[in-house]
Amino acid sequence: MIYNSYVFKLNFLIFSFFLSIFVSGQSLSLAEIYELALDKDPELKIAEATYRAEKEAKAKGIAGLLPSLTTRGITSWNESEVLRGSQSTFFDGTGNNTYGYSADLIQPIFRVDRWFQFSQGKAMSEIAKAKFAFAQQETITRVSITYFNLLKAIKNLEVAQAEESAIKRQRDIAKRLFEEGVSSVTNFQEAQAFYDLSQVSRIASQGQLEFAREALIAIIGEAPDLADLNETYPVSSPNPKSQEQWVGMGLTNNFSLKAAKLATRASKRNAQSKLSDHFPDVDLVANVTRNNSRQPSFAGGNFSFEENYIEDRKYSLQFSWPLMAGGLISSERREAYANFEKAQQEEILMERKIKQQIKSSYSSVLTNLANVKAREQALKSSQSALRATQFGYESDTRNIVDLLNAERNFFSAQRDFNSSKYDFIIAELNLKLSAGILSPADIYDISNFMTD
């Protein structure tokens, strides 16, 4: 039995070891990185905690309309001493214990300011909801940008390494031909210069890769291997194709604009609340008070406590009207209406900003769409040019500088084409973010076109 248990544990450890190797070797898709971010991203956690705190404004607003109950309790021991005779030290002391409680129940009857505060609280809770919804959408774009920036850095480093390796081969050939006296020192020096530049490019690409990794670590706490897009990812025009339709969607769905509109409503309710401070307040008040008294007694030589209590109940309708507070109420009213005007202008500014963002994002999508197609054609052309230059170099009709330039142009075209695909996806996501229609489904749609 012990042997079987030992074998089981050994097999389990071996299985776990190979499983860890297998899992660590997997490449995570954009959707998987996004799911990790939902659990580990500090910025999203901060936004979520802020939402939970700010949505309580509604509960605080309605609390001013509901009854409040306050209770108090007290207990005390009272002693009295009487000095008899001017020189005597004889004291006659008595004491008693009193204790009691009271309760006040207050129900607002006519509180105009609190009705407006309740309406303001509802708007503030809706603002918190809209801000958190925007933070969730922003997380999608932030994770996607970080993901594709890392992919771009990885691809750039791969191209830089391939470029360095290819130019090194040409440099080594030029060096050997120079040493054999077949080629001039100029060809070798030209090749060496190209090789030195390729090293600089590779070193810069390594630095960019480290920066991109750190950006992902800041979000999820790690930088695992990433899955790349396959060649079937569709690069097409935005749907709908009309820019005005995108603007219309943004004015309806953008959460930042919704928050600005709600802020205007909340600011208006706050101003109305301050105006209503000039109105009278009416409250229904119920009070219950009970006081007990315990006093020692020595009647008939027997020690005992004599207890008495008094209980009062009062029900009243209280009326108060602030007539003058040194100008404080009027000052707060003017301040509130100034803030209301500020909120109105901020709403107008946000609407114009959203329109500008959508139009800019729409143009960016079209530009990146054309860029992908142009870069793809440029890559094919540079590859053909490289082949032709290689043939010419081998036929002594082209020199080594022509060949090195052709190789550099080819690798540059590779970098540009890889980047153009990622830039197009980011532009699409930014357009949807501006229009307020970005959702996790967009992440999963992109991940469907990813492979390890």
Secondary structure, 3 states (H helix, E strand, C coil): CHHHHHHHHHHHHHHHHHHHHHHHCCCECHHHHHHHHHHHCHHHHHHHHHHHHHCCHHHHHHHCCCCEEEEEEEEEEEEEEEECCCCCCCEEEEEEEEEEEEEEEEEEEECHHHHHHHHHHHHHHHHHHHHHHHHHHHHHHHHHHHHHHHHHHHHHHHHHHHHHHHHHHHHHHHHHHHHCCCCCHHHHHHHHHHHHHHHHHHHHHHHHHHHHHHHHHHHHCCCCCECEECCCCCCCCCCCCCHHHHHHHHHHHCHHHHHHHHHHHHHHHHHHHHHHHHCCEEEEEEEEEEEEEEEEECHHHCCEEEEEEEEEEEEEEEEECCCCCCCHHHHHHHHHHHHHHHHHHHHHHHHHHHHHHHHHHHHHHHHHHHHHHHHHHHHHHHHHHHHHHHHHHHCCCCCHHHHHHHHHHHHHHHHHHHHHHHHHHHHHHHHHHHHCCCCHHHHHHHHCCEEC
